[in-house]
Amino acid sequence: MKTDLLVKHIANQTTTRETTQVEKWCAQSKENKADYDSLLQTWQHIETPAFEFPKEQGWQSIAQKIKSTESPSTFTPERSAPRFRFHSGFAWAGALVVIVLLVLFQAVPQYQTRTLITAKGEQISVQLPDGSTATLNAGSSLSFPKRFKTERRVELDGEAFFNVTKSSKPFIVCTGNAQVLVLGTLFNVWSRNNETRVAVESGTVSLSGMETDSTLVLQAGQAAIVENGNLPQYKPNANMDAYLDWLSGSLVFNQTTLSEIIGDLERQYNVYITTENINADTFTVTGSFTDMPIDEVLDTICLTLDLRCYQAAGMYTISN
C-alpha cells in the first residue's frame, strides 16, 4: 500500500475508489490495520490545519518528500519512552506526518483545526472559540476550527456534553452517521460503532441522519438514536441519568448489553476485558455504579448475570 494514499485517507481526501482500496487493505490482516492505526495516532496527536489537499502536482511534490524518508536510516524512533507501537515499514510515520504538515502549513497557514483526544480513564473540558464548552468522556475525540465563521461546526467521535452559547450562527455536531443542530442548549452526544445517541437537558435540538433528509426535533428531557445514518428514532421514557451521570463520575446502565458495558468499562478504567464461551450481546444489565473500583463493578455485574470473572496477565476475563 502506498504511504501517500494512507495519509490522504487519514486526511479524508480520498475518492470513493481510494477509500475502498484502503479499507480492503486494512481488512487483509491485523498487521495492516495496526500499521494504519499507528499512522493515524501519530497524525491525531499533531495539531493539524483544516485544508484542501493540493491536486496532482501537489501530491507529486508530497510523494517525492515521502519517498525521501523511506530509507530505514532516515528516521529512528526513540526507544527510551516510545508513545506508540510502530510496525515494520512505519517507523518513519512521525516524520512522514511532519513532512506532510509542513507542506500544508506552507499552502494554507490561515486555516487551522484543533483535535482533542481523551485517553482511556480521562475526561477533559474545553472552551470552544464561541465561548461554548464541551466535556469529553474517555476514549473520545473532538475537532473544531480555531475560529468559527458562518457556522459553528465540530466533529465528534465518542461522547461529549455540550453547553452551547446562544448565537445566530447554528452550532452543528457532526458524527460518523448523524448531525445535531442547535442554537443554544445543553445536550449530550454519544457516537460509536455507527450509532449516535442524543439526550437534551435543556433547549431544543434538531437531529438528522446522514443518509436521510428527515429531521427529528428534541426538547428538554427527550432522547433519540440514529443507526447507520438512517431516520432518527425517539427513545421513549428516556432516563436522563443514564445519559448524563458520567459527568459526575457515575456509570448508569439501562438494559445495556454486556458488550457495550465492557467497552464503557475499558474506556473509563483503562483496562482490558475479554469474554470466554459467552455471547456478550445476549446479556443485559440495569444498574448504576459510582466511584467503585473496577474489581467491584465486574464482580457485581457477574453476580447479577450468574457469570464469573477472573484476572490474569493484566486482563480481565468474563466467562460462564
VMD Tcl script that draws the C-alpha trace (Angstrom):
set ca {
  {0.00 0.00 0.00}
  {1.40 3.40 -0.97}
  {2.07 5.55 2.05}
  {0.82 8.76 0.48}
  {-2.56 7.11 -0.13}
  {-2.82 6.19 3.57}
  {-2.04 9.78 4.57}
  {-4.58 11.04 2.06}
  {-7.21 8.68 3.52}
  {-6.47 9.79 7.10}
  {-6.98 13.39 5.97}
  {-10.41 12.46 4.50}
  {-9.32 13.45 1.00}
  {-9.60 10.11 -0.83}
  {-12.06 9.32 -3.58}
  {-14.66 6.59 -3.08}
  {-12.47 4.15 -5.01}
  {-9.37 5.06 -2.99}
  {-11.30 4.75 0.27}
  {-12.43 1.26 -0.67}
  {-8.86 0.34 -1.59}
  {-7.52 1.45 1.81}
  {-10.34 -0.28 3.73}
  {-9.73 -3.57 1.90}
  {-6.02 -3.33 2.64}
  {-6.68 -2.75 6.35}
  {-9.04 -5.73 6.43}
  {-6.48 -8.09 4.88}
  {-4.53 -8.60 8.11}
  {-4.17 -7.43 11.69}
  {-0.70 -6.16 10.84}
  {-2.07 -3.87 8.12}
  {-4.71 -2.49 10.48}
  {-2.14 -1.96 13.23}
  {0.14 -0.09 10.82}
  {-2.72 2.14 9.74}
  {-3.73 2.82 13.37}
  {-0.14 3.77 14.27}
  {-0.05 6.30 11.47}
  {-3.49 7.60 12.45}
  {-2.46 8.05 16.08}
  {0.62 9.98 15.05}
  {-1.47 12.22 12.84}
  {-4.12 12.87 15.52}
  {-1.61 13.89 18.17}
  {-0.35 16.72 15.98}
  {-2.50 19.85 15.74}
  {-3.29 19.94 12.02}
  {-4.72 22.59 9.71}
  {-8.10 22.30 8.04}
  {-7.15 22.12 4.40}
  {-7.87 21.01 0.89}
  {-5.12 18.76 -0.38}
  {-3.28 20.05 -3.43}
  {-4.17 18.46 -6.75}
  {-1.93 16.17 -8.77}
  {1.09 18.47 -8.82}
  {0.84 18.94 -5.06}
  {0.62 15.19 -4.46}
  {3.62 14.60 -6.69}
  {5.60 17.02 -4.55}
  {4.48 15.36 -1.32}
  {5.13 11.90 -2.75}
  {8.71 12.88 -3.54}
  {9.21 14.05 0.05}
  {7.68 10.84 1.36}
  {9.98 8.70 -0.78}
  {12.98 10.54 0.62}
  {12.02 9.32 4.12}
  {11.51 5.67 3.27}
  {15.12 4.68 3.88}
  {15.41 2.82 7.22}
  {18.30 5.08 8.19}
  {16.27 8.27 7.76}
  {14.25 8.04 10.97}
  {14.72 6.03 14.15}
  {12.09 6.36 16.91}
  {13.36 6.95 20.43}
  {13.43 3.66 22.29}
  {13.62 5.10 25.79}
  {9.98 6.20 26.00}
  {8.01 5.13 22.94}
  {4.50 6.55 22.83}
  {3.16 4.37 20.05}
  {3.91 0.90 18.74}
  {5.34 1.23 15.24}
  {5.49 -1.76 12.89}
  {7.94 -2.63 10.17}
  {7.75 -0.04 7.41}
  {6.05 2.52 9.66}
  {8.87 3.55 11.98}
  {9.07 6.78 10.00}
  {5.35 7.56 10.45}
  {6.00 10.59 12.67}
  {8.49 12.05 10.19}
  {6.04 11.41 7.37}
  {3.23 13.33 9.06}
  {5.55 16.22 9.87}
  {6.61 16.44 6.22}
  {3.03 16.50 5.00}
  {2.06 19.08 7.62}
  {4.93 21.34 6.62}
  {3.71 21.29 3.04}
  {0.16 22.02 4.17}
  {1.12 24.85 6.50}
  {3.00 26.48 3.68}
  {-0.05 26.22 1.45}
  {-2.83 27.24 3.87}
  {-1.43 28.75 7.08}
  {-4.56 30.79 7.80}
  {-6.89 27.80 8.38}
  {-6.25 25.56 11.35}
  {-8.20 22.92 13.22}
  {-7.72 21.62 16.74}
  {-8.28 17.97 17.58}
  {-8.58 16.94 21.22}
  {-8.28 13.26 22.14}
  {-9.04 11.77 25.55}
  {-7.23 8.64 26.64}
  {-8.85 5.76 28.49}
  {-9.76 6.81 32.01}
  {-9.54 10.52 31.10}
  {-12.13 13.29 30.85}
  {-11.42 16.86 29.79}
  {-13.36 20.11 29.33}
  {-12.55 22.66 26.66}
  {-13.84 26.09 25.76}
  {-14.69 26.46 22.09}
  {-13.97 29.63 20.05}
  {-17.52 30.99 20.60}
  {-17.44 30.54 24.38}
  {-19.37 27.26 24.33}
  {-17.91 24.40 26.35}
  {-17.53 20.70 25.64}
  {-16.74 17.96 28.15}
  {-15.24 14.86 26.53}
  {-15.69 11.43 28.01}
  {-12.89 8.85 27.94}
  {-11.81 7.45 24.57}
  {-13.26 10.33 22.54}
  {-12.06 12.94 20.06}
  {-13.38 16.39 19.14}
  {-12.24 18.52 16.20}
  {-13.11 22.18 15.70}
  {-11.63 25.23 13.93}
  {-9.69 27.87 15.80}
  {-12.27 30.37 14.60}
  {-15.92 29.82 13.67}
  {-17.16 31.56 10.56}
  {-20.70 31.34 9.17}
  {-21.49 28.31 11.31}
  {-20.15 26.65 14.41}
  {-19.28 23.13 13.28}
  {-17.45 20.48 15.31}
  {-16.77 16.78 14.67}
  {-17.17 14.19 17.41}
  {-16.11 10.58 17.72}
  {-17.06 9.19 21.12}
  {-19.06 11.06 23.76}
  {-19.28 14.69 24.84}
  {-21.61 17.01 26.74}
  {-22.07 20.45 25.17}
  {-23.06 23.75 26.78}
  {-23.71 25.93 23.74}
  {-23.87 29.71 23.95}
  {-26.76 31.34 22.14}
  {-25.93 32.84 18.75}
  {-27.47 33.48 15.36}
  {-24.89 31.08 13.98}
  {-26.05 27.46 14.14}
  {-23.98 25.06 16.26}
  {-23.53 21.72 14.48}
  {-22.11 18.49 15.85}
  {-21.18 16.00 13.13}
  {-20.67 12.33 13.94}
  {-19.96 9.46 11.59}
  {-23.63 8.92 10.80}
  {-25.64 11.87 12.15}
  {-25.79 15.63 12.51}
  {-27.02 17.60 15.53}
  {-28.01 21.26 15.04}
  {-28.76 23.76 17.81}
  {-28.64 27.50 18.51}
  {-28.05 27.33 22.27}
  {-28.69 24.49 24.70}
  {-27.33 21.74 26.97}
  {-27.15 18.29 25.40}
  {-25.15 15.06 25.30}
  {-23.95 13.22 22.19}
  {-22.74 9.60 22.20}
  {-21.39 8.27 18.91}
  {-19.71 4.90 18.49}
  {-19.94 1.92 16.12}
  {-22.04 3.77 13.52}
  {-24.66 4.69 16.13}
  {-25.42 8.14 17.54}
  {-27.47 8.90 20.67}
  {-28.55 12.40 21.67}
  {-30.08 13.48 25.00}
  {-31.25 17.05 25.63}
  {-31.04 18.56 29.11}
  {-32.39 22.00 28.13}
  {-33.31 23.86 24.95}
  {-34.12 22.38 21.56}
  {-32.04 20.15 19.28}
  {-32.53 19.12 15.66}
  {-31.23 15.62 14.82}
  {-30.84 14.10 11.36}
  {-29.18 11.02 9.88}
  {-26.51 11.36 7.21}
  {-28.44 9.03 4.88}
  {-31.81 10.81 5.09}
  {-33.27 14.30 4.82}
  {-35.72 13.71 7.67}
  {-35.18 15.69 10.86}
  {-36.29 14.99 14.41}
  {-36.74 17.85 16.90}
  {-35.89 17.06 20.53}
  {-36.98 19.10 23.54}
  {-35.60 19.10 27.08}
  {-35.82 15.65 28.67}
  {-36.02 13.84 25.33}
  {-33.54 11.49 23.66}
  {-33.21 9.86 20.26}
  {-30.98 7.48 18.34}
  {-29.61 7.29 14.78}
  {-28.35 3.96 13.48}
  {-26.31 3.65 10.26}
  {-27.21 7.19 9.24}
  {-30.91 6.34 8.89}
  {-34.07 8.03 10.18}
  {-33.72 9.24 13.81}
  {-35.93 7.46 16.34}
  {-37.21 8.76 19.68}
  {-36.16 6.86 22.80}
  {-39.38 6.67 24.84}
  {-39.24 7.20 28.60}
  {-35.68 8.44 28.34}
  {-33.68 8.21 31.58}
  {-31.56 11.37 31.58}
  {-29.37 9.94 34.37}
  {-28.28 7.15 32.07}
  {-27.06 9.73 29.55}
  {-25.62 12.40 31.83}
  {-24.37 10.80 35.06}
  {-20.96 10.12 33.56}
  {-20.31 13.85 34.10}
  {-20.38 13.24 37.88}
  {-18.31 10.06 37.78}
  {-21.14 7.53 37.64}
  {-21.91 4.73 35.23}
  {-25.62 4.16 34.62}
  {-26.88 1.21 32.57}
  {-30.47 0.66 31.46}
  {-30.98 -2.69 29.77}
  {-27.47 -2.23 28.36}
  {-25.80 -5.17 26.66}
  {-22.73 -6.67 28.29}
  {-20.70 -6.00 25.14}
  {-21.45 -2.26 25.38}
  {-20.77 -2.26 29.12}
  {-17.36 -3.86 28.52}
  {-16.49 -1.07 26.09}
  {-17.54 1.58 28.62}
  {-15.56 -0.03 31.43}
  {-12.43 -0.34 29.28}
  {-12.58 3.36 28.44}
  {-13.42 4.60 31.93}
  {-10.99 2.40 33.87}
  {-8.25 1.97 31.24}
  {-8.36 -1.83 31.47}
  {-8.69 -4.75 29.06}
  {-11.70 -7.05 29.33}
  {-12.41 -10.11 27.22}
  {-15.10 -12.79 27.22}
  {-14.86 -16.58 27.06}
  {-17.55 -19.05 25.92}
  {-20.36 -16.46 26.10}
  {-22.13 -14.10 23.71}
  {-21.89 -10.71 25.40}
  {-24.68 -9.30 23.21}
  {-27.24 -11.63 24.82}
  {-26.74 -10.34 28.38}
  {-28.19 -7.03 29.60}
  {-27.71 -5.10 32.83}
  {-29.67 -2.35 34.57}
  {-27.93 -0.57 37.43}
  {-25.56 2.23 38.42}
  {-22.03 2.40 39.80}
  {-20.46 5.44 41.45}
  {-16.77 5.68 42.39}
  {-16.40 1.90 42.61}
  {-13.15 0.04 41.84}
  {-13.24 -1.96 38.61}
  {-13.00 -5.25 40.52}
  {-16.17 -4.47 42.46}
  {-18.01 -3.35 39.34}
  {-17.15 -6.56 37.49}
  {-17.96 -8.75 40.49}
  {-21.38 -7.11 40.82}
  {-22.15 -7.47 37.12}
  {-21.05 -11.09 37.00}
  {-23.04 -11.93 40.15}
  {-26.13 -10.38 38.56}
  {-25.68 -12.35 35.34}
  {-24.58 -15.59 37.01}
  {-21.17 -15.35 35.34}
  {-17.66 -15.36 36.73}
  {-14.71 -13.04 36.23}
  {-11.02 -13.63 36.76}
  {-7.86 -11.61 36.16}
  {-4.68 -12.93 34.55}
  {-1.81 -11.40 32.58}
  {-3.15 -7.88 33.10}
  {-6.53 -8.71 31.57}
  {-9.99 -9.42 32.97}
  {-11.94 -12.35 31.51}
  {-15.70 -12.89 31.87}
  {-16.93 -16.43 31.35}
  {-19.82 -18.74 32.24}
}
mol new
graphics top color blue
foreach p $ca { graphics top sphere $p radius 0.5 }
foreach p [lrange $ca 0 end-1] q [lrange $ca 1 end] { graphics top cylinder $p $q radius 0.2 }
display resetview
